[in-house]
Amino acid sequence: MQRLVAAPRTDMFLGFFDQRKQIQALRQDMDDLQRAMKGLDLEWSEMYERLRSLLAKLAKRDLRAAANGDDVREDAPGGAVEAPGDLGLTASQMTHQNRILARRHRMQLPPKGE
């Protein structure tokens, strides 16, 4: 009869030990998740600050342009188009496009027969 009493005590001890292992594993997982969340929170707060700073700069630029009387920026889409054949590019974009095309034209090698 003593063996019957000893077996449940051993099972209780092993069960308790298994539960402690599970609890420790869960705590470790929870700590890992908390660290990951803190990292993400820091990353997104930095991104938010960058975006807020950028939007503040854009707002200041728009205010300065409005104060100077510049209603349409030259690089704004649909503004300062020279002619319908410009592919919808602004004057500055056309200038850059022409420079790029001139460079490409200079870089082309003449045919070998010439």
Biopython code that builds the backbone (N, CA, C, O; Angstrom):
import numpy as np
from Bio.PDB.StructureBuilder import StructureBuilder

atoms = [
    (1, "MET", "N", (0.805, -1.188, 0.000)),
    (1, "MET", "CA", (0.000, 0.000, 0.000)),
    (1, "MET", "C", (0.850, 1.255, 0.000)),
    (1, "MET", "O", (0.410, 2.302, -0.475)),
    (2, "GLN", "N", (2.001, 1.168, 0.500)),
    (2, "GLN", "CA", (2.850, 2.343, 0.519)),
    (2, "GLN", "C", (3.235, 2.769, -0.889)),
    (2, "GLN", "O", (3.418, 3.959, -1.146)),
    (3, "ARG", "N", (3.358, 1.823, -1.793)),
    (3, "ARG", "CA", (3.714, 2.158, -3.166)),
    (3, "ARG", "C", (2.598, 2.963, -3.828)),
    (3, "ARG", "O", (2.887, 3.861, -4.619)),
    (4, "LEU", "N", (1.384, 2.680, -3.542)),
    (4, "LEU", "CA", (0.273, 3.418, -4.125)),
    (4, "LEU", "C", (0.296, 4.876, -3.675)),
    (4, "LEU", "O", (-0.058, 5.769, -4.445)),
    (5, "VAL", "N", (0.699, 5.112, -2.473)),
    (5, "VAL", "CA", (0.743, 6.468, -1.948)),
    (5, "VAL", "C", (1.953, 7.208, -2.522)),
    (5, "VAL", "O", (1.856, 8.411, -2.766)),
    (6, "ALA", "N", (3.076, 6.546, -2.745)),
    (6, "ALA", "CA", (4.296, 7.185, -3.222)),
    (6, "ALA", "C", (4.174, 7.605, -4.686)),
    (6, "ALA", "O", (4.729, 8.633, -5.074)),
    (7, "ALA", "N", (3.476, 6.850, -5.486)),
    (7, "ALA", "CA", (3.360, 7.152, -6.913)),
    (7, "ALA", "C", (2.644, 8.471, -7.169)),
    (7, "ALA", "O", (3.126, 9.258, -7.983)),
    (8, "PRO", "N", (1.511, 8.757, -6.513)),
    (8, "PRO", "CA", (0.861, 10.050, -6.768)),
    (8, "PRO", "C", (1.736, 11.221, -6.337)),
    (8, "PRO", "O", (1.694, 12.268, -6.983)),
    (9, "ARG", "N", (2.520, 11.091, -5.281)),
    (9, "ARG", "CA", (3.387, 12.186, -4.853)),
    (9, "ARG", "C", (4.447, 12.468, -5.916)),
    (9, "ARG", "O", (4.748, 13.625, -6.208)),
    (10, "THR", "N", (5.002, 11.425, -6.481)),
    (10, "THR", "CA", (5.998, 11.590, -7.541)),
    (10, "THR", "C", (5.364, 12.249, -8.751)),
    (10, "THR", "O", (5.953, 13.148, -9.352)),
    (11, "ASP", "N", (4.179, 11.812, -9.109)),
    (11, "ASP", "CA", (3.482, 12.404, -10.252)),
    (11, "ASP", "C", (3.170, 13.872, -9.982)),
    (11, "ASP", "O", (3.272, 14.711, -10.877)),
    (12, "MET", "N", (2.787, 14.178, -8.738)),
    (12, "MET", "CA", (2.505, 15.570, -8.403)),
    (12, "MET", "C", (3.772, 16.416, -8.524)),
    (12, "MET", "O", (3.727, 17.534, -9.038)),
    (13, "PHE", "N", (4.894, 15.888, -8.056)),
    (13, "PHE", "CA", (6.148, 16.623, -8.138)),
    (13, "PHE", "C", (6.554, 16.832, -9.591)),
    (13, "PHE", "O", (6.933, 17.937, -9.979)),
    (14, "LEU", "N", (6.474, 15.771, -10.398)),
    (14, "LEU", "CA", (6.842, 15.883, -11.812)),
    (14, "LEU", "C", (5.885, 16.834, -12.547)),
    (14, "LEU", "O", (6.301, 17.605, -13.412)),
    (15, "GLY", "N", (4.614, 16.766, -12.191)),
    (15, "GLY", "CA", (3.641, 17.680, -12.791)),
    (15, "GLY", "C", (3.947, 19.123, -12.441)),
    (15, "GLY", "O", (3.874, 20.007, -13.295)),
    (16, "PHE", "N", (4.289, 19.360, -11.187)),
    (16, "PHE", "CA", (4.652, 20.714, -10.752)),
    (16, "PHE", "C", (5.913, 21.185, -11.462)),
    (16, "PHE", "O", (5.987, 22.343, -11.872)),
    (17, "PHE", "N", (6.903, 20.317, -11.617)),
    (17, "PHE", "CA", (8.146, 20.659, -12.298)),
    (17, "PHE", "C", (7.872, 20.995, -13.763)),
    (17, "PHE", "O", (8.429, 21.952, -14.300)),
    (18, "ASP", "N", (7.009, 20.202, -14.408)),
    (18, "ASP", "CA", (6.651, 20.484, -15.800)),
    (18, "ASP", "C", (5.943, 21.832, -15.913)),
    (18, "ASP", "O", (6.191, 22.589, -16.851)),
    (19, "GLN", "N", (5.070, 22.128, -14.968)),
    (19, "GLN", "CA", (4.367, 23.411, -14.996)),
    (19, "GLN", "C", (5.362, 24.563, -14.813)),
    (19, "GLN", "O", (5.226, 25.603, -15.458)),
    (20, "ARG", "N", (6.347, 24.388, -13.953)),
    (20, "ARG", "CA", (7.352, 25.446, -13.759)),
    (20, "ARG", "C", (8.132, 25.680, -15.045)),
    (20, "ARG", "O", (8.435, 26.820, -15.395)),
    (21, "LYS", "N", (8.459, 24.592, -15.749)),
    (21, "LYS", "CA", (9.159, 24.727, -17.028)),
    (21, "LYS", "C", (8.286, 25.477, -18.036)),
    (21, "LYS", "O", (8.765, 26.357, -18.750)),
    (22, "GLN", "N", (7.025, 25.126, -18.083)),
    (22, "GLN", "CA", (6.108, 25.799, -19.007)),
    (22, "GLN", "C", (5.963, 27.278, -18.655)),
    (22, "GLN", "O", (5.939, 28.137, -19.537)),
    (23, "ILE", "N", (5.868, 27.560, -17.370)),
    (23, "ILE", "CA", (5.732, 28.954, -16.931)),
    (23, "ILE", "C", (6.992, 29.744, -17.296)),
    (23, "ILE", "O", (6.894, 30.883, -17.752)),
    (24, "GLN", "N", (8.159, 29.158, -17.101)),
    (24, "GLN", "CA", (9.394, 29.834, -17.457)),
    (24, "GLN", "C", (9.477, 30.068, -18.967)),
    (24, "GLN", "O", (9.904, 31.132, -19.415)),
    (25, "ALA", "N", (9.069, 29.078, -19.737)),
    (25, "ALA", "CA", (9.085, 29.241, -21.192)),
    (25, "ALA", "C", (8.120, 30.341, -21.625)),
    (25, "ALA", "O", (8.439, 31.132, -22.513)),
    (26, "LEU", "N", (6.951, 30.395, -21.009)),
    (26, "LEU", "CA", (5.987, 31.441, -21.334)),
    (26, "LEU", "C", (6.509, 32.821, -20.941)),
    (26, "LEU", "O", (6.320, 33.793, -21.672)),
    (27, "ARG", "N", (7.160, 32.902, -19.792)),
    (27, "ARG", "CA", (7.734, 34.185, -19.371)),
    (27, "ARG", "C", (8.831, 34.635, -20.339)),
    (27, "ARG", "O", (8.931, 35.816, -20.675)),
    (28, "GLN", "N", (9.646, 33.681, -20.780)),
    (28, "GLN", "CA", (10.697, 34.010, -21.748)),
    (28, "GLN", "C", (10.089, 34.507, -23.062)),
    (28, "GLN", "O", (10.558, 35.488, -23.640)),
    (29, "ASP", "N", (9.045, 33.823, -23.524)),
    (29, "ASP", "CA", (8.357, 34.257, -24.744)),
    (29, "ASP", "C", (7.757, 35.646, -24.565)),
    (29, "ASP", "O", (7.820, 36.476, -25.472)),
    (30, "MET", "N", (7.185, 35.894, -23.415)),
    (30, "MET", "CA", (6.583, 37.199, -23.140)),
    (30, "MET", "C", (7.641, 38.289, -23.108)),
    (30, "MET", "O", (7.421, 39.382, -23.631)),
    (31, "ASP", "N", (8.790, 38.004, -22.499)),
    (31, "ASP", "CA", (9.886, 38.980, -22.483)),
    (31, "ASP", "C", (10.376, 39.277, -23.896)),
    (31, "ASP", "O", (10.637, 40.432, -24.233)),
    (32, "ASP", "N", (10.501, 38.244, -24.722)),
    (32, "ASP", "CA", (10.922, 38.438, -26.109)),
    (32, "ASP", "C", (9.923, 39.307, -26.866)),
    (32, "ASP", "O", (10.313, 40.199, -27.619)),
    (33, "LEU", "N", (8.645, 39.047, -26.664)),
    (33, "LEU", "CA", (7.614, 39.845, -27.330)),
    (33, "LEU", "C", (7.636, 41.297, -26.858)),
    (33, "LEU", "O", (7.462, 42.214, -27.661)),
    (34, "GLN", "N", (7.848, 41.508, -25.566)),
    (34, "GLN", "CA", (7.920, 42.870, -25.053)),
    (34, "GLN", "C", (9.115, 43.617, -25.631)),
    (34, "GLN", "O", (9.005, 44.798, -25.963)),
    (35, "ARG", "N", (10.257, 42.938, -25.754)),
    (35, "ARG", "CA", (11.433, 43.574, -26.350)),
    (35, "ARG", "C", (11.158, 43.932, -27.813)),
    (35, "ARG", "O", (11.520, 45.015, -28.272)),
    (36, "ALA", "N", (10.521, 43.020, -28.534)),
    (36, "ALA", "CA", (10.204, 43.288, -29.940)),
    (36, "ALA", "C", (9.242, 44.465, -30.064)),
    (36, "ALA", "O", (9.399, 45.305, -30.950)),
    (37, "MET", "N", (8.257, 44.529, -29.188)),
    (37, "MET", "CA", (7.299, 45.642, -29.221)),
    (37, "MET", "C", (7.980, 46.960, -28.908)),
    (37, "MET", "O", (7.678, 47.970, -29.543)),
    (38, "LYS", "N", (8.887, 46.976, -27.948)),
    (38, "LYS", "CA", (9.617, 48.209, -27.624)),
    (38, "LYS", "C", (10.448, 48.658, -28.818)),
    (38, "LYS", "O", (10.525, 49.849, -29.118)),
    (39, "GLY", "N", (11.074, 47.694, -29.500)),
    (39, "GLY", "CA", (11.853, 48.025, -30.696)),
    (39, "GLY", "C", (10.989, 48.616, -31.790)),
    (39, "GLY", "O", (11.357, 49.610, -32.417)),
    (40, "LEU", "N", (9.839, 48.002, -32.018)),
    (40, "LEU", "CA", (8.917, 48.525, -33.032)),
    (40, "LEU", "C", (8.387, 49.891, -32.646)),
    (40, "LEU", "O", (8.247, 50.772, -33.495)),
    (41, "ASP", "N", (8.094, 50.069, -31.375)),
    (41, "ASP", "CA", (7.598, 51.364, -30.914)),
    (41, "ASP", "C", (8.646, 52.450, -31.139)),
    (41, "ASP", "O", (8.318, 53.550, -31.583)),
    (42, "LEU", "N", (9.896, 52.146, -30.836)),
    (42, "LEU", "CA", (10.977, 53.101, -31.056)),
    (42, "LEU", "C", (11.145, 53.407, -32.542)),
    (42, "LEU", "O", (11.298, 54.563, -32.936)),
    (43, "GLU", "N", (11.116, 52.365, -33.352)),
    (43, "GLU", "CA", (11.261, 52.545, -34.802)),
    (43, "GLU", "C", (10.148, 53.421, -35.370)),
    (43, "GLU", "O", (10.417, 54.326, -36.160)),
    (44, "TRP", "N", (8.912, 53.163, -34.978)),
    (44, "TRP", "CA", (7.790, 53.938, -35.502)),
    (44, "TRP", "C", (7.768, 55.352, -34.944)),
    (44, "TRP", "O", (7.340, 56.277, -35.635)),
    (45, "SER", "N", (8.220, 55.541, -33.712)),
    (45, "SER", "CA", (8.261, 56.907, -33.194)),
    (45, "SER", "C", (9.319, 57.716, -33.935)),
    (45, "SER", "O", (9.114, 58.904, -34.186)),
    (46, "GLU", "N", (10.446, 57.102, -34.291)),
    (46, "GLU", "CA", (11.451, 57.790, -35.103)),
    (46, "GLU", "C", (10.891, 58.123, -36.484)),
    (46, "GLU", "O", (11.107, 59.221, -36.996)),
    (47, "MET", "N", (10.180, 57.183, -37.079)),
    (47, "MET", "CA", (9.593, 57.418, -38.395)),
    (47, "MET", "C", (8.549, 58.532, -38.318)),
    (47, "MET", "O", (8.455, 59.356, -39.228)),
    (48, "TYR", "N", (7.778, 58.561, -37.257)),
    (48, "TYR", "CA", (6.771, 59.605, -37.072)),
    (48, "TYR", "C", (7.441, 60.968, -36.966)),
    (48, "TYR", "O", (6.974, 61.941, -37.559)),
    (49, "GLU", "N", (8.545, 61.043, -36.206)),
    (49, "GLU", "CA", (9.260, 62.312, -36.058)),
    (49, "GLU", "C", (9.828, 62.774, -37.392)),
    (49, "GLU", "O", (9.775, 63.964, -37.701)),
    (50, "ARG", "N", (10.369, 61.857, -38.187)),
    (50, "ARG", "CA", (10.883, 62.226, -39.510)),
    (50, "ARG", "C", (9.769, 62.761, -40.399)),
    (50, "ARG", "O", (9.937, 63.781, -41.068)),
    (51, "LEU", "N", (8.642, 62.080, -40.403)),
    (51, "LEU", "CA", (7.511, 62.504, -41.226)),
    (51, "LEU", "C", (6.982, 63.856, -40.759)),
    (51, "LEU", "O", (6.665, 64.716, -41.580)),
    (52, "ARG", "N", (6.887, 64.043, -39.463)),
    (52, "ARG", "CA", (6.401, 65.310, -38.919)),
    (52, "ARG", "C", (7.341, 66.449, -39.295)),
    (52, "ARG", "O", (6.894, 67.540, -39.649)),
    (53, "SER", "N", (8.632, 66.195, -39.219)),
    (53, "SER", "CA", (9.623, 67.202, -39.596)),
    (53, "SER", "C", (9.526, 67.539, -41.082)),
    (53, "SER", "O", (9.575, 68.708, -41.466)),
    (54, "LEU", "N", (9.392, 66.523, -41.900)),
    (54, "LEU", "CA", (9.269, 66.736, -43.347)),
    (54, "LEU", "C", (8.022, 67.541, -43.678)),
    (54, "LEU", "O", (8.076, 68.456, -44.499)),
    (55, "LEU", "N", (6.904, 67.212, -43.051)),
    (55, "LEU", "CA", (5.663, 67.949, -43.303)),
    (55, "LEU", "C", (5.772, 69.392, -42.825)),
    (55, "LEU", "O", (5.211, 70.293, -43.448)),
    (56, "ALA", "N", (6.482, 69.618, -41.736)),
    (56, "ALA", "CA", (6.680, 70.990, -41.257)),
    (56, "ALA", "C", (7.517, 71.787, -42.258)),
    (56, "ALA", "O", (7.224, 72.953, -42.522)),
    (57, "LYS", "N", (8.555, 71.162, -42.813)),
    (57, "LYS", "CA", (9.371, 71.836, -43.824)),
    (57, "LYS", "C", (8.545, 72.179, -45.055)),
    (57, "LYS", "O", (8.652, 73.279, -45.595)),
    (58, "LEU", "N", (7.721, 71.234, -45.495)),
    (58, "LEU", "CA", (6.873, 71.490, -46.661)),
    (58, "LEU", "C", (5.880, 72.608, -46.391)),
    (58, "LEU", "O", (5.623, 73.434, -47.267)),
    (59, "ALA", "N", (5.330, 72.644, -45.211)),
    (59, "ALA", "CA", (4.376, 73.701, -44.862)),
    (59, "ALA", "C", (5.069, 75.064, -44.859)),
    (59, "ALA", "O", (4.508, 76.051, -45.336)),
    (60, "LYS", "N", (6.295, 75.115, -44.319)),
    (60, "LYS", "CA", (7.043, 76.375, -44.313)),
    (60, "LYS", "C", (7.357, 76.826, -45.731)),
    (60, "LYS", "O", (7.257, 78.010, -46.049)),
    (61, "ARG", "N", (7.736, 75.882, -46.578)),
    (61, "ARG", "CA", (8.045, 76.226, -47.968)),
    (61, "ARG", "C", (6.813, 76.766, -48.675)),
    (61, "ARG", "O", (6.906, 77.736, -49.426)),
    (62, "ASP", "N", (5.667, 76.153, -48.444)),
    (62, "ASP", "CA", (4.423, 76.628, -49.048)),
    (62, "ASP", "C", (4.055, 78.019, -48.538)),
    (62, "ASP", "O", (3.581, 78.862, -49.300)),
    (63, "LEU", "N", (4.276, 78.252, -47.240)),
    (63, "LEU", "CA", (3.993, 79.580, -46.691)),
    (63, "LEU", "C", (4.908, 80.642, -47.304)),
    (63, "LEU", "O", (4.459, 81.742, -47.626)),
    (64, "ARG", "N", (6.204, 80.308, -47.464)),
    (64, "ARG", "CA", (7.125, 81.247, -48.093)),
    (64, "ARG", "C", (6.742, 81.512, -49.544)),
    (64, "ARG", "O", (6.816, 82.649, -50.009)),
    (65, "ALA", "N", (6.334, 80.465, -50.262)),
    (65, "ALA", "CA", (5.930, 80.636, -51.655)),
    (65, "ALA", "C", (4.673, 81.499, -51.749)),
    (65, "ALA", "O", (4.559, 82.330, -52.650)),
    (66, "ALA", "N", (3.739, 81.310, -50.833)),
    (66, "ALA", "CA", (2.521, 82.121, -50.836)),
    (66, "ALA", "C", (2.838, 83.573, -50.488)),
    (66, "ALA", "O", (2.216, 84.491, -51.023)),
    (67, "ALA", "N", (3.807, 83.783, -49.590)),
    (67, "ALA", "CA", (4.180, 85.143, -49.208)),
    (67, "ALA", "C", (4.885, 85.863, -50.349)),
    (67, "ALA", "O", (4.752, 87.078, -50.496)),
    (68, "ASN", "N", (5.640, 85.113, -51.161)),
    (68, "ASN", "CA", (6.344, 85.709, -52.300)),
    (68, "ASN", "C", (5.434, 85.900, -53.510)),
    (68, "ASN", "O", (5.822, 86.545, -54.484)),
    (69, "GLY", "N", (4.254, 85.355, -53.452)),
    (69, "GLY", "CA", (3.313, 85.467, -54.564)),
    (69, "GLY", "C", (3.479, 84.373, -55.599)),
    (69, "GLY", "O", (2.889, 84.452, -56.677)),
    (70, "ASP", "N", (4.262, 83.361, -55.300)),
    (70, "ASP", "CA", (4.425, 82.234, -56.220)),
    (70, "ASP", "C", (3.274, 81.265, -55.998)),
    (70, "ASP", "O", (3.288, 80.469, -55.059)),
    (71, "ASP", "N", (2.292, 81.339, -56.861)),
    (71, "ASP", "CA", (1.124, 80.472, -56.703)),
    (71, "ASP", "C", (1.385, 79.083, -57.265)),
    (71, "ASP", "O", (0.932, 78.091, -56.693)),
    (72, "VAL", "N", (2.106, 78.997, -58.371)),
    (72, "VAL", "CA", (2.353, 77.708, -59.014)),
    (72, "VAL", "C", (3.839, 77.442, -59.002)),
    (72, "VAL", "O", (4.627, 78.242, -59.506)),
    (73, "ARG", "N", (4.222, 76.321, -58.427)),
    (73, "ARG", "CA", (5.619, 75.922, -58.476)),
    (73, "ARG", "C", (5.917, 75.377, -59.854)),
    (73, "ARG", "O", (5.054, 74.780, -60.498)),
    (74, "GLU", "N", (7.138, 75.584, -60.303)),
    (74, "GLU", "CA", (7.496, 75.121, -61.645)),
    (74, "GLU", "C", (7.548, 73.602, -61.698)),
    (74, "GLU", "O", (7.249, 73.012, -62.736)),
    (75, "ASP", "N", (7.921, 72.962, -60.601)),
    (75, "ASP", "CA", (8.018, 71.508, -60.602)),
    (75, "ASP", "C", (6.705, 70.825, -60.230)),
    (75, "ASP", "O", (6.653, 69.600, -60.112)),
    (76, "ALA", "N", (5.657, 71.604, -60.048)),
    (76, "ALA", "CA", (4.363, 71.012, -59.715)),
    (76, "ALA", "C", (3.769, 70.336, -60.945)),
    (76, "ALA", "O", (3.913, 70.856, -62.052)),
    (77, "PRO", "N", (3.110, 69.199, -60.783)),
    (77, "PRO", "CA", (2.496, 68.523, -61.925)),
    (77, "PRO", "C", (1.440, 69.412, -62.571)),
    (77, "PRO", "O", (0.606, 70.008, -61.889)),
    (78, "GLY", "N", (1.491, 69.490, -63.883)),
    (78, "GLY", "CA", (0.493, 70.264, -64.614)),
    (78, "GLY", "C", (0.788, 71.744, -64.679)),
    (78, "GLY", "O", (0.025, 72.484, -65.299)),
    (79, "GLY", "N", (1.871, 72.212, -64.061)),
    (79, "GLY", "CA", (2.186, 73.635, -64.077)),
    (79, "GLY", "C", (3.339, 73.929, -65.022)),
    (79, "GLY", "O", (4.259, 73.121, -65.148)),
    (80, "ALA", "N", (3.298, 75.067, -65.680)),
    (80, "ALA", "CA", (4.369, 75.574, -66.532)),
    (80, "ALA", "C", (4.700, 74.649, -67.700)),
    (80, "ALA", "O", (5.876, 74.491, -68.028)),
    (81, "VAL", "N", (3.726, 74.047, -68.324)),
    (81, "VAL", "CA", (3.957, 73.204, -69.492)),
    (81, "VAL", "C", (4.102, 74.106, -70.701)),
    (81, "VAL", "O", (3.272, 74.986, -70.930)),
    (82, "GLU", "N", (5.171, 73.885, -71.489)),
    (82, "GLU", "CA", (5.438, 74.756, -72.627)),
    (82, "GLU", "C", (4.480, 74.516, -73.786)),
    (82, "GLU", "O", (3.872, 75.456, -74.296)),
    (83, "ALA", "N", (4.345, 73.273, -74.200)),
    (83, "ALA", "CA", (3.513, 72.964, -75.355)),
    (83, "ALA", "C", (2.886, 71.592, -75.167)),
    (83, "ALA", "O", (3.363, 70.803, -74.351)),
    (84, "PRO", "N", (1.815, 71.293, -75.914)),
    (84, "PRO", "CA", (1.172, 69.984, -75.737)),
    (84, "PRO", "C", (2.082, 68.810, -76.074)),
    (84, "PRO", "O", (1.865, 67.709, -75.569)),
    (85, "GLY", "N", (3.094, 69.014, -76.912)),
    (85, "GLY", "CA", (3.975, 67.913, -77.293)),
    (85, "GLY", "C", (5.056, 67.620, -76.274)),
    (85, "GLY", "O", (5.941, 66.809, -76.548)),
    (86, "ASP", "N", (5.020, 68.239, -75.128)),
    (86, "ASP", "CA", (6.065, 68.083, -74.120)),
    (86, "ASP", "C", (5.903, 66.851, -73.242)),
    (86, "ASP", "O", (6.646, 66.685, -72.274)),
    (87, "LEU", "N", (4.978, 66.017, -73.548)),
    (87, "LEU", "CA", (4.708, 64.824, -72.747)),
    (87, "LEU", "C", (4.263, 65.196, -71.337)),
    (87, "LEU", "O", (4.386, 64.388, -70.416)),
    (88, "GLY", "N", (3.752, 66.397, -71.163)),
    (88, "GLY", "CA", (3.263, 66.813, -69.858)),
    (88, "GLY", "C", (4.362, 67.179, -68.883)),
    (88, "GLY", "O", (4.122, 67.213, -67.677)),
    (89, "LEU", "N", (5.583, 67.459, -69.380)),
    (89, "LEU", "CA", (6.690, 67.808, -68.501)),
    (89, "LEU", "C", (6.733, 69.315, -68.289)),
    (89, "LEU", "O", (6.348, 70.095, -69.160)),
    (90, "THR", "N", (7.211, 69.703, -67.114)),
    (90, "THR", "CA", (7.381, 71.128, -66.837)),
    (90, "THR", "C", (8.630, 71.622, -67.564)),
    (90, "THR", "O", (9.369, 70.830, -68.148)),
    (91, "ALA", "N", (8.861, 72.935, -67.525)),
    (91, "ALA", "CA", (10.014, 73.509, -68.215)),
    (91, "ALA", "C", (11.323, 72.968, -67.649)),
    (91, "ALA", "O", (12.236, 72.630, -68.403)),
    (92, "SER", "N", (11.414, 72.887, -66.342)),
    (92, "SER", "CA", (12.660, 72.362, -65.744)),
    (92, "SER", "C", (12.837, 70.879, -66.061)),
    (92, "SER", "O", (13.960, 70.424, -66.279)),
    (93, "GLN", "N", (11.755, 70.133, -66.089)),
    (93, "GLN", "CA", (11.852, 68.717, -66.428)),
    (93, "GLN", "C", (12.284, 68.536, -67.874)),
    (93, "GLN", "O", (13.056, 67.629, -68.185)),
    (94, "MET", "N", (11.788, 69.399, -68.765)),
    (94, "MET", "CA", (12.196, 69.327, -70.171)),
    (94, "MET", "C", (13.677, 69.648, -70.314)),
    (94, "MET", "O", (14.375, 69.023, -71.113)),
    (95, "THR", "N", (14.158, 70.618, -69.545)),
    (95, "THR", "CA", (15.583, 70.962, -69.593)),
    (95, "THR", "C", (16.425, 69.769, -69.174)),
    (95, "THR", "O", (17.407, 69.428, -69.834)),
    (96, "HIS", "N", (16.042, 69.145, -68.089)),
    (96, "HIS", "CA", (16.771, 67.958, -67.622)),
    (96, "HIS", "C", (16.680, 66.829, -68.641)),
    (96, "HIS", "O", (17.667, 66.139, -68.896)),
    (97, "GLN", "N", (15.513, 66.641, -69.215)),
    (97, "GLN", "CA", (15.333, 65.585, -70.217)),
    (97, "GLN", "C", (16.235, 65.834, -71.418)),
    (97, "GLN", "O", (16.852, 64.900, -71.931)),
    (98, "ASN", "N", (16.318, 67.075, -71.871)),
    (98, "ASN", "CA", (17.169, 67.392, -73.015)),
    (98, "ASN", "C", (18.644, 67.166, -72.693)),
    (98, "ASN", "O", (19.396, 66.700, -73.549)),
    (99, "ARG", "N", (19.066, 67.487, -71.474)),
    (99, "ARG", "CA", (20.450, 67.235, -71.077)),
    (99, "ARG", "C", (20.761, 65.742, -71.083)),
    (99, "ARG", "O", (21.821, 65.318, -71.544)),
    (100, "ILE", "N", (19.832, 64.963, -70.571)),
    (100, "ILE", "CA", (20.024, 63.502, -70.534)),
    (100, "ILE", "C", (20.126, 62.944, -71.948)),
    (100, "ILE", "O", (20.997, 62.124, -72.238)),
    (101, "LEU", "N", (19.233, 63.392, -72.824)),
    (101, "LEU", "CA", (19.258, 62.908, -74.209)),
    (101, "LEU", "C", (20.541, 63.323, -74.920)),
    (101, "LEU", "O", (21.084, 62.550, -75.710)),
    (102, "ALA", "N", (21.040, 64.545, -74.648)),
    (102, "ALA", "CA", (22.288, 64.990, -75.264)),
    (102, "ALA", "C", (23.457, 64.126, -74.793)),
    (102, "ALA", "O", (24.322, 63.770, -75.593)),
    (103, "ARG", "N", (23.492, 63.786, -73.500)),
    (103, "ARG", "CA", (24.556, 62.914, -72.985)),
    (103, "ARG", "C", (24.489, 61.543, -73.634)),
    (103, "ARG", "O", (25.515, 60.992, -74.035)),
    (104, "ARG", "N", (23.312, 61.002, -73.737)),
    (104, "ARG", "CA", (23.159, 59.682, -74.363)),
    (104, "ARG", "C", (23.616, 59.718, -75.818)),
    (104, "ARG", "O", (24.243, 58.777, -76.305)),
    (105, "HIS", "N", (23.300, 60.802, -76.497)),
    (105, "HIS", "CA", (23.677, 60.922, -77.903)),
    (105, "HIS", "C", (25.202, 60.999, -78.045)),
    (105, "HIS", "O", (25.766, 60.425, -78.977)),
    (106, "ARG", "N", (25.873, 61.708, -77.119)),
    (106, "ARG", "CA", (27.326, 61.804, -77.161)),
    (106, "ARG", "C", (27.987, 60.472, -76.847)),
    (106, "ARG", "O", (29.072, 60.186, -77.354)),
    (107, "MET", "N", (27.354, 59.661, -76.027)),
    (107, "MET", "CA", (27.954, 58.396, -75.605)),
    (107, "MET", "C", (27.863, 57.315, -76.675)),
    (107, "MET", "O", (28.576, 56.315, -76.594)),
    (108, "GLN", "N", (27.017, 57.488, -77.659)),
    (108, "GLN", "CA", (26.872, 56.465, -78.694)),
    (108, "GLN", "C", (28.115, 56.449, -79.567)),
    (108, "GLN", "O", (28.602, 57.492, -80.003)),
    (109, "LEU", "N", (28.621, 55.244, -79.815)),
    (109, "LEU", "CA", (29.813, 55.076, -80.634)),
    (109, "LEU", "C", (29.430, 55.081, -82.104)),
    (109, "LEU", "O", (28.361, 54.590, -82.464)),
    (110, "PRO", "N", (30.286, 55.628, -82.957)),
    (110, "PRO", "CA", (29.978, 55.592, -84.400)),
    (110, "PRO", "C", (30.091, 54.155, -84.919)),
    (110, "PRO", "O", (30.824, 53.350, -84.343)),
    (111, "PRO", "N", (29.382, 53.827, -85.990)),
    (111, "PRO", "CA", (29.467, 52.461, -86.541)),
    (111, "PRO", "C", (30.905, 52.128, -86.956)),
    (111, "PRO", "O", (31.677, 53.025, -87.296)),
    (112, "LYS", "N", (31.260, 50.850, -86.929)),
    (112, "LYS", "CA", (32.628, 50.406, -87.213)),
    (112, "LYS", "C", (33.042, 50.673, -88.666)),
    (112, "LYS", "O", (34.230, 50.860, -88.931)),
    (113, "GLY", "N", (32.125, 50.694, -89.584)),
    (113, "GLY", "CA", (32.426, 50.890, -91.006)),
    (113, "GLY", "C", (32.860, 52.307, -91.318)),
    (113, "GLY", "O", (33.416, 52.530, -92.393)),
    (114, "GLU", "N", (32.645, 53.263, -90.458)),
    (114, "GLU", "CA", (32.972, 54.668, -90.766)),
    (114, "GLU", "C", (34.319, 55.063, -90.261)),
    (114, "GLU", "O", (34.735, 56.208, -90.442)),
]
sb = StructureBuilder()
sb.init_structure("model")
sb.init_model(0)
sb.init_chain("A")
sb.init_seg("    ")
for serial, (resi, resn, name, xyz) in enumerate(atoms, 1):
    if name == "N":
        sb.init_residue(resn, " ", resi, " ")
    sb.init_atom(name, np.array(xyz, "f"), 0.0, 1.0, " ", f" {name:<3s}", serial, name[0])
structure = sb.get_structure()
